[in-house]
Structures are given as C-alpha cells and as structure tokens.
C-alpha cells in the first residue's frame, strides 16, 4: 500500500457510487458482503500506516489517513441498507479495526468511527457484546489502565470539537442503554467513573464555548460509585431505584 494512488481511486469511486441505493443493497448483501470487505480494507490501511509511519514522508502518511477516512465514509454509506448494521456487528473481520479508528489522528475519522460503533450497538445490529469485546481488545493492545480511559480523555479535551464530543457521548449513551442487564449497565458506569468520566468535566470543557449543536446538554444525571453498586447487589434494589439516567436533548442556546 505504499503506492496509494490506486487505493485512492477505489475509495473515491466507491464514495460516489454509494450515492445509488441499488448499488448499496447489492454491495452489502450476499455474495459480496461489502461491509466485511471494507473492514478488511480498513485493516490493511491501518497496517500500512503502522508499517510506514517511521520512514514515510508526511504527504504519504497524510494520504494513508485520508484513505482511512474514506473507508469509514464508505462503511457509513452502507448503513443506508437496513441489513448493514447487523452485518457490521457480526462481521468475521471484527469490530476491533473500527474501534482502533477512535484513536485516529484525524478528528473526522474519530467521529465517523464512533457513529458506526453506535449503530452497531443499536437494533437491528444489537452488537453490544462484540463492541464491548472490541473495546476490551483496544485496552489490551494500547495499554489502557482501564477501558474507556482514552475515550474519556478525548471527550474532555475535545471542547473545541463539538461534533467529536457529541458523537462520543451518543456512543456512551447507546452503549449503556443496550447493556444486556441492569447489573451489567452498573458495572459499565463504574468503569466510566474509573476512567475519569464526570459530568462536571464535560461541562467544564464546554465553558466559554458554543454548546453542542443538537446534542447533549445533560449526559449523566448522576454517577454511580462502586459502593452504590455493592449496595444495589446486597439489597437487591430494583433497576428503577438505581438507574443512572443518560439522555440526549436538543440544542441549547
């Protein structure tokens, strides 16, 4: 992939061709399984980036990053097909490749990757478990002390990029909402707390800046501590009594 011009032509051609709904349906469906093909292509681009990063000139590295973004845009275009979300969450290529993109050097690629992971969690994808596994692998590969540490740090420091903050918070909301049980949701909330997520930190990052367009005003009504989780287990409280409200609202002026 050092010769990136052919790949550039492929991704650019696909991006324009995805404007046609009939092509998207044919590309996503059998026997092509285009979602898996695009994930494999994205993985190849990432491997090229890792292999060439130390010795390639900046223009070539920039080209690789643009190709990564083009692959993500093609995957997003595939979601116009109703079956694409299910194929994305169950693809044999795995969602780790997609999760890696939230650590991209390009903010737009991070945004699209978070949007795709969100859709993978939602019905009809119902891919909460494979997304969770991808995030666990991400933690191991990149040496995060706890899951979500990088994502939380990115959201707190992304005050100047409301689209990135909004996409990240939407993903966290959806990831929590699609947890298989209330107990599992509580553990996820505790993980986020350990990773440093607080409502106050998000609000502080927005101080003096324009508020998120059409996005989240109040992301977490409260936080759940480990002691609360233990209290919930010991007293067997109902999910309604301990539910951590996570909601998205319209634009705030």
C-alpha angles and dihedrals in degrees: 000000000000085000095066101167094088090050090048090055091049095051093042091049092048093049091056094041091053088070086081112080094204091057092049092053093049093044095049097044131072136323093022099044089193094185091065091045091054093047089052090048090049090052090051090052091050092050089050090051092051093047096047101036096094099048110021121099117251095255091059093047089050089053090054091051090050090050089052089053091048091053090051091049090052090052090050090051089053089062088076084080110080092224095051097085092054091048090048093054094044101037115136087225087070132222096261089089089057093045090055088062092069084072093053121132088233115079093206090057090051090052094051092045091053091048090052093048089050092053090047089058095048126078131303087030094047087181101150093127098050090044089051090049091050090053091049090052089048090055092051095045095048099035099243111175089220134004117273093023093121093041093049092048089049092052093048093048095042096081090127092053108059093174090060093047091048094049091048094049092046089053093050091047092051093043090055094043092053095049109132094236142010091249091053089050091054092053090050090052089051090051090053090050090052089049089058102258115155132156089231092058092052092048091048091052089056095048112125092008135098112276121250111285109243090338144102124334097164113022100169124020090199142344128249117223127207090253090056090052090052090047089051092052095045095048097033094227119188119260090246091060096054103027114137106220114227115179143162122216139183128276118305117214 
